[in-house]
């Protein structure tokens, strides 16, 4: 199950990377250079209020080191790079978990329990 979830998140991140790349290529099609927008710019174009809510929640007691030190540097990177790194991370972690063999899968099923006979 862990391996499935890691592969799912990895492939979802890869799909988000491809979509952000296509959006950036279409947006800069009339220009001579390709412009890759940041993750924060993509987030602002999709839903501005949610990013503002996260900022307000983290900074309600004063300046937050989590916002300044962790989230802001990630939001200032190109979205295609952020999602690409997440995809590589999740898929590499999925490779660390071994596959269950065919015999081990049948041992979990109560219908094939030989000890009851």
C-alpha positions, 0 to 999 in steps of 0.5 A, spaced: 500 500 500 505 504 501 508 503 494 502 504 491 501 511 494 508 513 493 507 511 486 501 515 485 503 521 488 509 521 484 505 520 477 501 525 479 507 530 481 509 528 474 502 529 471 502 536 474 509 538 471 507 536 464 501 540 465 505 546 468 510 546 462 504 546 457 501 552 460 508 555 460 509 554 453 502 556 451 503 562 455 510 564 452 508 562 444 508 569 441 515 570 445 522 569 442 524 565 449 520 560 453 518 563 460 517 558 466 512 561 471 513 560 479 509 555 483 507 562 487 504 565 480 501 558 478 497 558 485 495 565 484 492 564 478 488 558 480 486 561 487 488 567 490 484 567 496 487 560 499 494 562 498 492 569 502 489 564 507 495 560 508 499 567 509 494 570 514 494 563 518 502 562 519 503 570 520 497 571 525 502 571 531 508 575 527 513 573 522 513 566 521 520 562 520 516 557 516 513 562 511 520 565 510 524 559 511 521 554 507 514 556 503 517 562 500 523 559 497 519 553 494 513 558 491 519 562 488 521 556 484 519 554 477 513 550 478 516 545 473 522 544 477 518 543 484 513 538 481 519 534 477 523 534 484 517 531 487 516 526 482 523 524 482 523 523 490 516 520 490 518 515 485 525 513 488 522 512 495 517 507 491 523 503 489 525 502 496 519 498 498 520 491 495 514 488 491 510 482 494 511 476 491 506 472 488 506 467 494 506 472 499 499 475 496 495 469 497 498 468 504 494 474 506 487 471 503 483 467 508 480 463 503 487 459 501 489 458 509 491 451 509 492 451 517 484 451 517 484 444 514 
